[in-house]
Every structure is written in structure tokens, then in C-alpha cells.
Amino acid sequence: MTRALSEMRAAIMVQGTTSDAGKTTLVAGLCRALARRGVKVAPFKPQNMALNSAVTVDGGEIGRAQALQAEACYLQPHSDMNPILLKPESDTGAQVIVHGQVVQAMEAGQFHDYKKRAMSAVMASWRRLSSTCEVLLVEGAGSPAEINLRHNDIANMGFAERADCPVILIADIDKGGVFAHLVGTLDLLSASEQARVVGFVINKFRGDLALLQGGLDWLEAKTGKPVLAVLPYLPDLYLDAEDAINGAQNLGSSGAGAAESRPFKVVVPVFSRISNHTDFDALRLHPGVDLQFIGPQSPLPDADLIILPGTKSVRADLSQLRANGWGEALARHLRYGGRVLGICGGFQMLGMSITDPEGVEGEVGRFCGLGWLDIDTRLAPHKQLRVVNGELSAGLLTAASVSDASPKVAVKGYEIHCGKSFGGGLARPALQLADGRLDGALSPDGQVLGSYVHGLFDQPEACAALLQWAGFDSAPGVDIAARRERDLERLADCVEQHFDLPACFPELELQASVASADVPLSADA
């Protein structure tokens, strides 16, 4: 099934019939299944378009899905795992990141012309990464059947042809039309690309497999390609979202469980370029928190805490916030004693002004902030990328009524932002970082808090303290890292059960399954 490459023993690429077909999930599951067998495996995605990103060990920025897959391999994320990252700034333009660093903003047509240079960067990362491992598991983007994008393609079959990499095609049966998706996608490929497809995977199946068997037999007869696996629907599977707010994160939803059983209300306004909304996963999964994402044109409902999230376009999204009437709603929320937290771009919005002297986000100028924190922000082209750790500040713990006798509350996270904030408000910081810096600001009345650090809620003790500051004296927060690890193991067990890994990777001379438990055929991948 795989072809031995000169640099390593095996590689295979997972491409999807649609976005959200299960590419990220399958690659993550294969990564963990192989890694726990002792195989040196790494993830690779030539090109990603996402606003959820992660900071790498080499000081770069990659898509969050590849950071998740690196964790599945027991590796630190590296910029070579996702050499080209596109972060949309408008409907037609994006910030282009190569090898973890910003190159420039480009319109779609510009990037299309740039792809030849981008392919060189992709192949350089491919060669470096392949020299360090036995297996590379590659994730495509979107669908290879997007024929308008095939010229100079670097994301799907264009890369597979260049790297001589076999392809698995995955489709989501939960969406309906799975056989049309698979056959139609295959039919739109060139002859050489069709030959490169070694088989199909059907994702998110629930029901009696015997009732699907006739369709599987037809598919194999029609295409001459085997069905390698039918993966079950895994309920309540938690994996970091690559980009879109969907599934259990639908706008207006409260996550798993009845809202009435979750007494503390948290609202997150969804900006047009919201980024790193994984910041709120720990709240979405918290048994006492009713988290709601509120989309444009919708009024902000009553809440205990409103969080302004990160954004790729802080100036445009601040204008959107005002146009939606959310500014007045936030002011009313504060008058009635509510709390407001801003993260990254949301933190910048809470200040007095945002100055853009170099036109980082468009027209040069100075723009009024919401005025609830005594800070001013100056945008700059250089992006600050850091993995950080530290503690919640003493002032914040006091505002949260956390006992002085309590141990220090640790925070771990990362920074991804353009610009620097300054002003008197920083004298009341949110965090004290291990590198000696202070981060964020707390208003004198204790109602408004801002920070540049993503991942504030990911440590259970920090989550509990921040919720206590906001008015909810809750039990410890959800341990996101432990939950992620548990579900990676669960996913790997599923892959072991439904794939014949020794047959898929003959070069590795794998033994029989090492799955820790059978996975019932009823399960959110």
C-alpha cells in the first residue's frame, strides 16, 4: 500500500472528498496508533488555511491541527510540519506564512502565482522532516477535485505527484451521499492521480454494517479500489478544531449537556476573523458553564461573563462589533456588574486606542478602542510568537477573592500577535510570566480583564480562578490536556480495530493490533 522513499521507509497522504471529511482525525489516529508501537512517525500538511494556529518549538506558527497530530506522535510541533499556512484577512486575501514566519499578505490571485515558490518551500520541509522519521502521514486540504485550483496545486494531488506519495481518499457518510462523493471525486482526477489512490475510508458510520456492505461491494467493483476501513461515529470525541466553529460549537449552542444544568453563562461574540477559538474548549466542556458563541447580526444575550476572542483583523472586527450593537450591549453588561475578558485582539479592543502607523491592517491611522482598559496598542508588522508559562497575578487573585494562603495559580499558553500595548493599565497585570514579563491588564474596578496569552483556561486551577473572578465559585476546571490525551488513545484504538495496519505499512513489519480496548460501532470523529 505504501511506497518506500529514499529518505524514509513509508509515507501516505490522506485526502478528503470535502472539507471536514475527517482528514485531520484519521491522520491523528494513525499517528498515535503507529507512535505507540514505537514507530518514528510525524505529521505533514503542505498547505493549510486556518485561523486556529499554534506556536512551534522552533519559534514559528503552524495550523493547530498539525500541532495536535504532533502531540499524537509524542513530538513537539515544528514549522516543517506545515510549511505553508494561510490566515484569511478578508474573503479574497490572506496572510501567507512560510516555514512558520510571515512573508506578506496576498490576494488570492497573487498567491496562485506564488505557488511555484511555495512548492519549493514545501519540498524543503518534506525533505528535512522525512530524514528524521520512518513514516510521514500527510494531510491534504479541502478536496483534490477542486479543478479550478489544480494548476500549480501544492495542497493535494500536486504535492502527492511531486513527492510520489500514495493517497487514501476519505469521505464522511454522516453528510450523506458518500458513494457519490467518492466516485465523483475519483472521476475528476487525472489518470495518474487516480492510480495514486490506494483505497477509500468511510468516516462517521453508525448503524448496522451489514446494511452498508452492498454499497461497499458496489464501490469496490465500480472503482477497482478497496475500502480500507469504515470508521465509526465516536460521540463526544474531543480534538482541537482546525478552524471553523461547528459541531458541538455551533453558534448559539451550549455544548454537551442541557443549558439549564449549567448555571454560569458565558458568551463569546464571533468576529468575522475569529482566531484560536480553541481558547474556549475548556469552558465548552465545563459541566457548570453554558458557553454560547453568538454570530453576527445576533444580539448578545444576558451573561455572567462576555469574552472578546482573538481575531486576525482587530480593526475590522472592532468596527463589526460596533455595527452589531455589541458595544452598547457590553456597556450595559458592565453597568449591571458583569465581567468582560479580552484575549489577544479582544484585549487590544478593550483599550483606549489602536494605532496602525504602517498599515498592517489597512489604512494608516489611529482608531478608538472601547476605552475600558487604560492601554493603547501600536500595531507592527513583526509577529510575536512565544510559548509562555507563568502565574495569575496577585492582583487578579485578590479580585477573584482567592485566598492569600492558596498556592500560586499556574498558567501555560502561547502568544501570537502583531503589536504591543502600553499605558497605565499595565500596572495592574493579569499574569506574571516566567521570563520576567508582565502580561495583560485588570481594570481598577476589577470588572474588565485582558491578556495576550491564548490558553488561559487550559490549566484546571487557572480556569477555576478565572471563573471565580467572573463570579462563579466552581469546582476545578476541565483538564484539557488529559482529555485530549484520553481521546487520542481512544481514536488510536478505533484505528487499530478497523484498519489492518501491518498490511497498510508492510515496510514497517508491524505486529498484530495493540489496541487497548475494542471501540463500539457507534461513535464524533
N, C-alpha and C positions, 0 to 999 in steps of 0.2 A: 504493500500500500504506500509506503514511503520510498523515496529515492535517496540513497546515500549521497551526501555532498562532500566535497573535498575538505571543507573546514570542520565538519561535524558528522555525526552518524545519521541523523534524521531530521526532517522538517516537514511540517504540513500546515496548510493555511485553511482557516475556516471563513467562508464567505456566506452571506445571507441572501435570501430572496427579497428581503425587505430590511429596513431599519428595525431594530428591536426584535429581530427574529430569534435571538439567543446566542449570537456570536461570542459576546463577552463572557456569558455564562459558561458556554461549552469550553472555551479556552481556559477559563479559570478552573473548571472542574478537571480538565485534562492535566493542567499544570500541577494541581495538588495531587492527583492520582499518581502521576509519574514521580513527583518530587518525594513523596513519602515512600516510594520504592527505592529511593536512593539515586534516581536519575538526575543528572545535572541538566535542568531544563530552564528555559527563560521565555518570557512572552515578547512579542514584537508586533507593533502596528505601524505600518509605513506612514499612514496619514490619518489623522483624527480631526474631527471638528467637534469641539465641545467647550462649554464654559465651566465645567467642573474639572479642575485640574489639581495636580499635586506637585510638591517640590521634591526634587531628586537629591540623591546623595552627592552628586557632582555639581549641585547648585543650579540646576536647570528646572524646567517646567514641562510636564507631560500630562496627557489625559489621565483622569482619575481611574479609568478602567484598567490601564496598564499598571498603575500603582497597586491596584487590587490584585491583578494577576501576578505581579512580582511577589506580593505577600504570599500568594498561593504557592509560589516556588521557594518560599523561605528566603527571599532576596530583598535587598534594598532597591527601591526604584531608581533607574538610571535613565538619563536622557536618550541613550541609544535605543531604549525600548519603544519609543515613539518619536522618531526623528523629525516629523512634521506635524505640528499642532496648529490648527486654525481656530481662533477665538473670534466669533462673529461680533462685529461692532454695529452692523446695520443689516438690512435684508440683502445687500449686494456686496458688502465689504467685510473684511476680517483682518485681525492682527495675525501675521504669519510668524510662527516660532519655529526655528530650525535648530536642532541639537540643543533644545532647551532654552534658547535665547531669542529675544525679539529681533526680527530682521526689519520689518516695516509693516505698515497697514497697506493692504492691496484690495482693489476692487476685483470682482470675480474674473473679469477678462484679463486683468494683469496677472493674477495667479495662474490662470490657464496657460499663459505664455511663459510663466516662471517654472512650469513643471519639469522641464528638462534639467534645469539646475537642481530642482528639488529631488529628482530621481538620483542624482549623484550623491546628495546628502543621505538619502535613504540607503543606498547601497553601501556607503561608507559605514553607516551604523550597522547594517546587516553583517558586513564582514567582521567588524570588531566584536559584535555580540556572538556571532557564530563560532568565533575562535575560543570562546570561554565555556562552551557548553556542549552537551551531547545532542540535545534536541532544542529546536526553536519552534514554538507554537505561535502561528501568525494569525492575526485577526484582520479581516477586511473591513471595509466601511460602506454602509448603505448596501447597494446591490450591484453586482457586476453587469446586470442587464440595463443599466442606465446608459443607453447607447450614445446619448448626446455628450457624455463625459469620457468616452473611451479613448479619444485621441490624447496621447501622452499620459494615459492613466498611470498613477502611481499607487492607488489605493487598493485595487483588486486584481483583475487579471493582468493588467500591465506589469504590476510587480511580480505576480506569480510566474509569468513568462520570462521576465528578466532573471529571476532567481532560480528558475527551473524547479518550482515548488508545487507539489500536488495539492489538490483542493478538495475539501469537504463542503458540500452545499447544505445549509441548514434552513429549515422553514418552521414557522410557528403555526401549529394546527389550531390553536386557540383562536386565531384570527379568522379561520375559515378559508376554504379554497386552497388547501395545502398542496394538492396534486397539481392544480393549475399553476401555482407559484413555482413549483419545482420544474415541471415540464416546460413552462413558458420561459423561465429563466435560462434553462439549458438550451432551449431552441434559439435564443437570441445571442448566444455565444458563437464565436468563430469555431471552425473545425478543430484547430489546435487547442483552443480553450476548452471545448467540450471533452477532448481527450484527456485533459488535465484533471477533470473532475473524477475522483476515485469512488465517490459514493454520496449518499444522502443521509441526513439526520432529520428526524421529525421531532420537534420540541413541544413540550407542554401538553402531552396527551393525557386525557383522563377518560376512563371507561373500560370497556371490555376489549382487550387487544385482539381477541378472536374476530370481533366485528370489523377491525381495521385490516385484517390480513389479506382480504381480497383486493383491497386497494394497493397494498404493498406489492402483492404479486403482479398486479397490472403495471405498476410503476416500474418495476424491475424489467418486465418484459418489453414495455414501451421504450425504455431508455437504454437498456443494457447495462445499467448501473445498479449496484447493490444498495439496499437500505442498511446502513451500518448500525443504526440504533434508533429506537423510539424512546425518547426520554419522557418520563412522567412529569406532570404538573406538580411542583413542590410548593405546598402552601406555606406562606409566611417565611419564605427564604429571604434573608437579608443579605444583599450585596450592594456596595456603593453604586449609586446610579451614575451612568456615564454622562448624561446631560439632562434630558427632558424630565420635567416633573410629571410623572404618570403613575399608573397603577394605584398603589395604596397612597400615593402622594397627590392624587387628583385635586385640582383646585376646589376648595371648599370642603374637602374631606377631613376626617379626624383621625385617620389611621385605623389600625385594627382596634376593635372593641367599640362598644357603644359610647357616644359622646357624653351621655348623662352619667356614666360611671367614671368620667374623667373630669374632676371638678375644676381644674385650673385651665383657664382659657388663654391660649397663645395664638396670635395672628401674625402671619408673615405676608406683607404685600408683595406680589410677584411683579418685579420690574421686567421690562421688555428684554433686558440683557442680564437677568439674574445669574449670578455665578456662585459656584460652590454651595448649592443648597443642601449638600450633604452635611453642612453645619448643623442642620436641624433633625438629623436622623435620630439622635438620642432623645429628643423631645417627642418625635413622632412615635417612638416605641415605648415611651414612658407610660406606665399604667395610670398615672394620675393626671396626665396632660392631654388636653384636647387641642391639638395643633391644626390650624387651618391655613392653607395657602389661599390668598384672595387675589383673583385675577383682575386685570384692567377693566375699568368701567363698573366694577362692583364696589359698593360701599364697604368700609371697614366695619365689621360687627363689634359689639361690645367685647372687651377682652380684659384680662388682667395684665398681660404683657404684649406689647407690639414690638416686633423685631424688624428693623430695616436691614435687608441682607446685602451681601456683596453684589457688585454689578460691574460689567465690563465697560459701561458708558455712564459714569456717575452724573455728568451734567445733563445728558438727555433724559436719564431716568429720574433725576430730580425734577425736571420740567414735567415729566409724565406724572409724578407723584402729585404735583400741584394741580395739574389739569384734571386729575381724577377726583379732586376734592379731598385727597388723603391728608393734606397739610392741615386743613381745618379739623378733620377727624382726629388727628394726632394731638392738636392743641386742646381739643375738648377732652380727649382721653387723659391728658396730663392734668387738666383742671379738676377732674374728678378723682385724682390720686393714682392713676395708672402709671405703669413703668414703661420706659422705652429703651431699647437696646439697639445700637447700630454696630454692624460688623463691616470692617473694611470700607467699601464705598458707602455703606449706610452710616458708618462713623463719620466720614467726611461730610455727608449731607447734614449731620446734626450741628455742624459748626456755624460760624458767622459768615464765612465766605470760602469760595473755591476759586483760586486764580490759576489761569492756564496761559502763561506767558509765551509758550512755544507752540500752542495749538495742538496739544497732544490729543484732545478730543474734539477738534474742530476749530471754530472761530477763536482767535486770541481774545482774552478779556477776563474780567473779574465778575463772578456770579454770586449772588446772595444765597447763603445756606439757610437752614431752618432756624438757626440762632439759639439753640438750646444748650450748646456747649461753647465755652469761651475758647475756641480754637479757630485758626484759619489754616487752609490747606493750599499748598502750591503744587500743582501737577508738574511732572517732569517725565521725559521720555524713558529714562532708565528705570527698569522694573526691579523692585526689591523682592528677592526670593530668599526666604530663610525657613529652616525648620527651627522651632523655638520651644523652650520649656521654661517654666518659672512658677510663680505663685500668684494667687489673687492678692491684691494689695490689702494692707491692714485697714485702710480707709473703706474699702469695699466690704470687707468682713464686718466692720463696725456698722456700716449702713445696712448690712444684711442681718444684723443682730446675732452674728456668730460669736460665741463665747471667746473671750481672750485666752481662755485655757485650752481651746481647741487646737489641734495640730495645724500646721500650715497646710493650705489647700493648694495642691499641685495642679498645674495646667500644662498640657502639651498640645502643640498645634503647629501652624505654619503661617507665614506671611507671603502674600502675592499682591503687590500693589504698586502703582505708579504715583509718586508724590510723597510729600512729607507735611505733617501737621505741626503747628507751633502755636503758642499762646498760653495765657494764664491758666486755662483749664487743665493743662497737662500737669499742674502741680498736685492735682488730685487724681493719680493714675488708677487704671483698672488692674494692671498687672505689674509685677516686678520680675523681670526676666533674668535668667541665669547668666546672661552675658553682661549684666550690669545696666542694661537699658530699662527705662520705664515705658510702659505702653498704655495708650488709651487715656480716657478721662471720665470722671464722675462729676455730675453737676453738684453744686453746693447743697441743693435740697435733697440729693440722693435719688431723684426720680429718673434721671437720664444717664445712661452709661454707653460708652463707645470704646471699641478696640479694633486694632488692625489684625488681630490673631484669629484665624479660622480654626475651628475645632474646640471652641471654648467649652462646649457641653460634653465632650467625648470622655473626659475623666469623671467617674461617678460622683466623687466628692465635690468636684468643681460644679458639676451640674446641680447637685443638691444645694450648694451655697448660692449659686446664681438664682435658682428658683426661690430660695429663701429671701434673697434681696428683692425679688419681684413680688413677694407676698405669699409664697406657697411653702409652708413648712412641711416638706415632703420627705419620704424615705429616700435613701441614696438613689442616684440616677442609674440609668442603664449602662452597663459596661459594653460599649460599642465594640471594642477590640475583641473581647471574649465572645460576643455574639457573632461577629464576623468570622472568627476562627472556627467556632462551632459549625456555622453554616458552610464554610469551605470544606470542612470534613464531611458534612452531610452530602454536599454536592459531589465530592470525590467518591463517596460510597455509591452514589447513584450512577456515576460514570463507570465505575468498576463493574457494577451489576449489569449494565446494559450495553457496554462495549466489550469486545474481545481485544483487550489491549495488546496481548502478546502477538495476535495476528495483525493488528494495526501497525505495530512497530517491531517487525521481525529483527531489525538490526540490533535491537536492544537486548534480545534474548531474555525477555521478561518471563517470570514465573506466573503461576495462576493468581487469581484475584487475592488482594489483601484487604478487601473492603471489611470494615469493622462491623457492619450490620447490613441486613437487607433493607432496601428502600421500598416501601409500598407503592404500588402503581396508582397513586392519587396525589399528586403533589404540586411555586411561583419561581420559575426559572427565568 
